């Protein structure tokens, strides 16, 4: 069975990094690396429920990997920390 590749910033310190969470954060980060987007667009493009996307965006925001910009609906962007690949 091949090992799945996850985005290096999908691993969060102090959290239980389970496979589904890593896959969700990897998809979100890969989309945000291509350009800023709102949560609704991320959910549509990643094929994930909106609530799941928001949960992981908030976890990534708390870790300083992504940030929200503007007013509602917020546009999410990768920070300088989030752009660094390990």
N, C-alpha and C positions, 0 to 999 in steps of 0.2 A: 504494500500500500504506500503510495508516494506521500511524502511529508508536505503539508500545505504551507505555502509561503504567506506570512502575515507582514503587514506594514510594520516597520520597527517601532513606530510611535504608537501602535495599537496596544502595546503592552503598557499597563498602568501600574505604577508602584502603589502598594497598599490596597490593591484590589485583587480579587480572585479572577484571574484571566482565563475564563473558560472559552472553549472553542467558538461557540456562537457569538460571544461578545467580541472576540478577536476578529472574527469574520466580518461582523457588522462595522466595527471601527475601521478595519482595513478598507472596506468598500467606501465608507464615508471619507476617509482621508485621501483615497485615490481620486475620488470625485472632486474634492476640494483642491487638490494639487493641480487639477486642470483649470480651475477657476472658482471664484466665489459663487455661492448659491444660497438660496433660502432653504429651510428645512423641508418644505413641501416638494421642491424640485429634487432635493437629495433623495427623499423617500421614493419619489417616482422613478428616478434614474437608477437607484440601487435596488428597486423592487422590494422595499421593506416598509412595514407600517410606520406611519408618521410618529407615533408614540415611541417606538423603538429608536428611531433616528434622534428624536429630541433627548431621550435618556442618554444616549451615547455622546451626543454633542455636549450635553451638560457635564458629563464625566471628563470629556476631552478639554472642555473649557476650564474646569476646576484644576486640571493638570497643566494648564497654560499652553496647550498644543493648538487650540483653535480659539477664536474670539468672534463675538458678534459685533456687527457694525450697523449704524443707522438706527432707525426706528422700526416699529413693527410693520410688516414682517421683517425680522432681522435677517441680514445677509451674513452668512458665516464665512470666515476666512481662516486660513492656516497662519499661525504666528511665525515669527523667526525661529522659535524653538521647534515648532512643528515642521518647519521646512528642512531642518537638519536630519539627514538620514544617518543612522548609526553605522 
